[in-house]
């Protein structure tokens, strides 16, 4: 988690629905994701909160006697491959399951927590150890290793914390996905197994390796309960003027878009609301590993507000071990500690701030299955008479700042574009020239914002000299000269934007020139 610390379940109608969705997409790919995804789904299952607990950390953290009601659920971390036996599960590489029972009283402490109304999930992986799926190359032995942990602790939810070298191990990813899918398929109905995958995130969302990991799990038939983004240690992806409360919001919005696309590509279209239930957030409380990044209680409240507004399915934190003010003897507050937050919390707990509104339980959540949510594409046909902006047209060109309507949503062009579908499912924001602004609102009418730039300005002529500020049209796009030029085609702008004497106008600039 931190640099410091160690068969898909199908509902009866699911196969038929998925097949129908796949046929529809193949027959009319231009319809895109939103032609199949219902925007009004009512996701089932209560969202849950569980903080991570570093089981092997010193001093030992008493998760079995939580300091607040919010901390009654815990994600115990981390199960990794035993250094002496790649197919033997261990806690952090230090304790076998038996020695953890004897030396840490782990089994007894889990039982005590459950007697007090709490529960535990178990996290496999982490940054420092070798996740079983990567270390154990025999699938039968790997299945036995996972099963040994699941059965011993009677858990309904596992967490696959994949980071570092684990994400680059494609063979391990395939093996892990195959075995997990088989374990899910073999589970009896009264003992479901929820699988969350926890991945590093920047303010732009999951990494390419992270999205590949999710795609591999889905392709092998794993019914993922969700994708948990590690909203921490942002480094260079966070601008200095972006707070540690706002940075996780950016990361989660990007992750939501990526998760939507991943399920769409897997042939399982889901509504926006349902996708949010499959997104989790895990901030690192207090001082992060990146010096200067401090996630305080106000940031926790901001993240919680956003999570409740969107309907996130899970909230966690790294870690319950750290949810307290450091003692007076800990003076290196600019470096993250594994036993305190590094900030003055007073009598408040991060668990309380982050858990507000997350009243679900691990077991209830595990009983939920994923089902496609296709809708009739005809229900998303755009009506120009009720659209505030022109309906997107494949043959039209759009300047930066142009707004269009597509599938009942409003989009704005980030740069000049033509032929790029506004709701084309992409994993990264930079892959699309469109920004989703939101849905068309009830009662909206057309707004006359169209300016015929091509008709306003003269066509560029190669032999003509142009002064700084002159505006011409080339292939239907208006350009302004940055300096005196002759013979330099505006077409060269795309290959050499700095060296070109031309710059394409935005829709706002064209509108201003057209104003009386």
N, C-alpha and C positions, 0 to 999 in steps of 0.2 A: 504493500500500500504506500508507505512512505519510504523514502530513500534510506531512512534510519532503521527500518524494521523488517525484522524478518517477515426407442421408437415413439415418435410424436403421438401424444394422446389425442385421438380424433373423436369429435362428437359425431353422432350418427350421420348428420347431414353434411359434415365437413368435406368429405372427399368429393361429393357431388358438387357442392358449391365451389370448391377450389377449381374443379375441372371446368365448370361453366365460366368462372372468372378468367381462367387461362385462355379458353377459346375466344372469349370476348376481346381480350387484350391482343391476342394474335391476329384477330380479324380486323381490329381497328385500333392499332397502337397509338394513333394520334389522339385518341380520347384521353389517354394519360391516366395518372393515378386517381384524380378526383372524380373521374367518371364512374369509378367503381367504389369509392370510399364514402360511406355515409358520414355526414357531418353532425348527425344528431344521435349518435349511439349513446346508450346508457350503460357505461361500463359497470360490471358487477365486482364485488369484493371491496373490502375496506383497505385503504392504504395503511402501511405499517411503518413503525420506527424501530430500529435496532442498531445500537452503536457497536462498533467493532471492539473486541477485547483482545489484547495481545496476551495470550495464555502463558507464554514463557518469559514475559518481561519481569524484571526485578526492580522494585519490590512487587511481590505478588498482588494482583488486583482482585479484590473480593467481589466479583460480579454476582455471586449468589446472594449478597446482601446489598442490593442497589440503594444508592443514596436518595433516589427519587423514584416515583412511580414510572416516570418516563423511561428509566433504564432497566425495566424488568425484562426486556427482550435483548439478547446479545448475539452478535455474530462472532463466534470464537475463531481465532486466527493463530497460526496458519498451519494446515495440514500440508506437508511436503513429503517428498521421497526420502526415506532413510538413507543417509550417506553410505551405509554399508550394504544396502539392499534396495535397488531402485524400485522394486514393486512392493515395498513395505511402507505403509503410511506412518508418519511420525509427526509429532508436534514440533515444528521449527527445526527439525533435524536433530533435536536433543532428546526427545522422549518418545518411546514407542507408546502405543495405546495402553499397554499394560503398565509400563513404568510411569505414565502420566497419572494413572489411577492410584498407584502406590505412593509416588513422590509428591504429586500435586493434589491428591484427593479429587481429581477432576470429575470422575463419575459421580461421586457423592455430592459434590457442589452443584452439578447440573441437576441432580435429583432434588436438592434443597430449593434451588431456584424455581423449579416446576411446582413444588409444593406451595410456594408462595405466589403462584399465579403467573410466573414468567415462562420463558421458553428460549431455546437457543437454535441458531443455524450454525453451520460450520463452513468456513472459507478455506478453499484449497488454493495454494499458490503463493502469491505475494512476490515482492521484488527479489528477495535474497535467496529463497530456497528453490528447489527444482519441483515444479508441479508434477504430480504423478503421471499425467498424460504425456508429458515430454520425456520423463525419465524411464518409465516402464514401457518397453517396446512390445511386450506380449499382451494382446488384448484380453485374453482370459485372465491373466494375472492382474491386469489393470482393473478389470471389472470386479475381481475379488477384493482388491484394495479399496476401491470406492465403497463397495458393499460393506466391508468391515467397519468403516467409519459410520456409514448411514445406519447400520443395524445396531452398532454398539451404543450410539447416543440417541437412537430412536428419533432421528431428525426428519422433518418434512421439507426442509429447505436447505439447498447447498448453494454456495457462492463460489464461482470460479474467478479468482483474482488473477488476471493475466496481464503481465507487464514485463518489460525488459526483454530478455532473450526468449521468454516463452512465446511472445507475439511473433517472433521471427521464425519460429519452428513450425513450418507447415506440415511436416509429417506428424508431429505431436498433435497438432490441431485436428488433423483428420482422424487420428486414432482416438483422441479424447471425445470428439463429437460422435463417432460411431458407437463407442462404449456407453456414453451417457444416454444416447437415444435408446439403446437396447435396454438399459436399466430402467428408464422411464416406462417403456412399453411393457416390461415385465412386472411392474408394480401393481398390486391389487388395487381395486377402486377405492377401498377404504384406507389405503396408505399411499396417497399421492406424493410425488416428488417434484417440488418446484426448483427450477434451475435459474439462477441469476448469474450473469457474467459481468464482472467489474473491470472497467478499462480506464486507462489514462485519458484525460480530456484537456484540451486547451480551450481558449475562448472561441475557437472555430469548431469545436466539437471533437469527435473521436479521430484518432489517427487513421491512416490508410490500413495499417496493420490491425487496428482495432475493428474497423468495419469488416475487414477480411475474416477476422475471428468470428464475428457474429454471423456472417454469410455462411461460413463453414458449418457452424452449429445448426443453422436453419436448413441448409442443404441436406444434412444428414438426418433431418427429422426431429431434432430436439425441439420440444415445446418450451421455448424460453418464457419464464415468468417475467423477465425484463432485463434491461441493460442499465447497469449502474455506473454513472460517470463519476470518476474521481475529480471533483471540482476543487483542486488544490494545486499548489506549486506551479502557478501559471507561467512564471518566468517572463520571457520576452513576448509571449503572446498577449500579455496584459499591458496596455498602455498605462503610463504613470497616472493619468487622470481618471482611470477606471478603478472604482473602489473594489474591495474584496467582497462586497455584497453584490455588486453589479456583474463582476466577472463570472461567477457561477451561473447567473441568469443567461448570459451570452452563450456559455458552454452548453447549457441545457436546451436552449432554443435550437442551437445547431444540431445537438444530439437528437432531438425530436425529429428534425427534418431527415437526418440520416437513418434513424430507425424506421420511419415511414417508408423510405426508399428501399431499405433492405427487406422489409416484409413484402412490399410490392413486387420486388424482383423475385422473391421466393414464391410468388403466386398466392400470397395471403394478404389481400388488401384489407386495411384496417382504417377506421375513422381516426380523425385527429384526436378525439377524446380518448379512444382506446389506446392509441399510441402513447399518450401521456401516462396512462396507467402502467405502461411497460418501460417507463423511464424512472431511474432512481438517481439520487444525488448523495455524494459523500464528501463533504468538506473536511479539511484538516483544521480542527479548532485551534484558536490562538495562534501562536507562532508557527508558521509553516517552515518547511525545509529551506525555502528560498528566503534569504535574508531580506527584511523589509516587507514581506507579505504577512500580514497579521489579520486573521479572521476573528473579529470580535463579536460580542453579543448582539450589537446592533446589526452587523452583517448577517448573523444567524436569523434574526427576526425578519430581515428583508428576504432572505432565501426562503424562509418558511412561508411568508406571505405569497411569494411567487408560486411555490410548490402547491399550496392549497388552491390558489386561483386556477392553476392549470390542471390540477388533479393528478400529481405525480403518484405513482404506485408505491414508492418506497423512499424513506429518508434514513440515512445512516450518518456516522461521523467517525473520524479517526482522532481519538479513540476514547472509550469510557475510562481507560487508564489515566488519561490526561485531563479529565474534566474537573479540574480544581486549580486554585491559585498555587503557584510555586512557593515553597518555604523561603524563609529569609536567607538560608544558606545557599540558595540557587541564584547566582548573580549573573550568569551568562544568558540573559533573557533573549538575546538576539539569535540564539541557537535553540532549535526545538528539543524539548525534553520528552522522554517516553513516559513520564509519570506526572506531568503537570502542563498546563496550557501555555505558560510563559507570559500571561497577562493577569491583571488583577480582576478576578471575577466577583469579588465580594462573597456574598452568600448565594449567588446565582449559579445555575448549571446550564451548560450548552444543551444537554439532553432535554431539559424542559423547554428551551426556546425552539429547538428544532422539531421536537415531537408533537407540538401543539397541533391538534387536528388529525394526527395519524393514530387512529384508535384501533386499527386492525391487528390481527394476530397472524403469526407465521403459518399456523395450521390452516386457518380459514383461507388465507391467500393461496396456499398450495393446492387447494381444491379447484381453483379456477383453470379452465382450459382455453386455448386460443382458437377462435373460429373466424373465418373470413367474413367480411361484411360488405358484400357487393350490393350495389343499387342499380336501378335502371338508368342507363346513361341519358335517357330522354329527360329525366328530371333535372338535369344540369344544363339544359340548352339555354343559351343566353338570349335574352330579348332586348334588342337595341332600344326599344321604347321605355324600358325600365332600368337601363344601364347608364351610369353617370359618365362613362367614357366609351369610346368606340370599342366594339368587340374585336378582339385580336384577329388579324387576317394574315394567313401564311404568306401572301404575296406582297404585303406592305412592308415598308421600312420605317423603323421607329428611332427617333433621336434619343439621346440620353435625357432622361426626365420625362419621357412620354408615358402616359398612363393608358392602360387598356383594361378591358373586362374579359375574363375567360373563365368559364365554368363557375359563374356566379361569384368570382373573386376579382379584386382590383390589383393589378400589378404595375410596377414602375420600372422603366428601363434604366439599367445602370450605365450602359453605354449603347452606341448605335447598334441596332440589331435588325435582322430580317430573317424570317423563317424559323426562329428559335421558339419552340413551344413554351409558353409561360409556366405551365405546371409539369414540365418534363422532370421526372424523378431523378434528382442528382444527389450525390453523397456530400458534395462540398459546395458552399455558396459561390465560390469563384467559377464553378462550372456552368453557371447560368447567368445570362444577362438581365434576368428579371428578379425583382424583389417583391414578395407578396406583402401587400399593404393591409389586406383584410377583406371580408365579404362585402358584397353589394348589400346595402341596407334597405329595409322595407321603405317603399315610397320614393326612392331615388328616381330622378329623371335625367335625361341626357344633358350634359354640360357642353356648350359649344367651345371646345378648346383647340379644334383642328385649325392649323395654319398651313397653307400650301407653300411651304418653303421653296419648293422647286419653282413655283410660279412667281415668287417675289424677287428672286435674284437672277442675274444673267448667268448663262452657262460659261464654265471655264473654257478659255481658248488658249492653247499652248503658246501662241505667238504674241499674245497680249502681255504687257507689263502690268503688274498690280502693286499698288502702294499698301503700306501697313494699314490694316483696318478694312480693306476692301472685302466684300462678301460675294462669293460666287456659288454656283451649284454644280456638283459633279455627281453623276449617277443618282440624281434625286436628293442628294444630301448637301445642305448648305455648309460652306467653309469660310472662315475668316483668315486673312493673311496676317501672319505675325510680324513680317517685315517685307521689304520690297522683294519681289520675285518675278521671274519670267521663265517659262518653260518647265517649271517644277509642278508635276501633276499632284493633285490632292490625293490620288490613289496611293502614293508612297507613304502617307501618314501611318498606315497600319504596320508597315515594316520598320519605319524609322520615325517614331513620334517626336523625338527631340530634334532631329535634324531637319524635319519637314517644315517648310514655311507656313504650312496650313494647319488649322485646328478646326475640328468639326464643331458646329454650334449645338448647344443643347436646346431642348424644346422651350425651356424658359427664356433663353436668349432670343429665339425666333419669335416667340410671343411678344417680347419686349420691343423688338424691331417693328413688329406689325401693329403695335398699339398706336393710336392716333396721337 
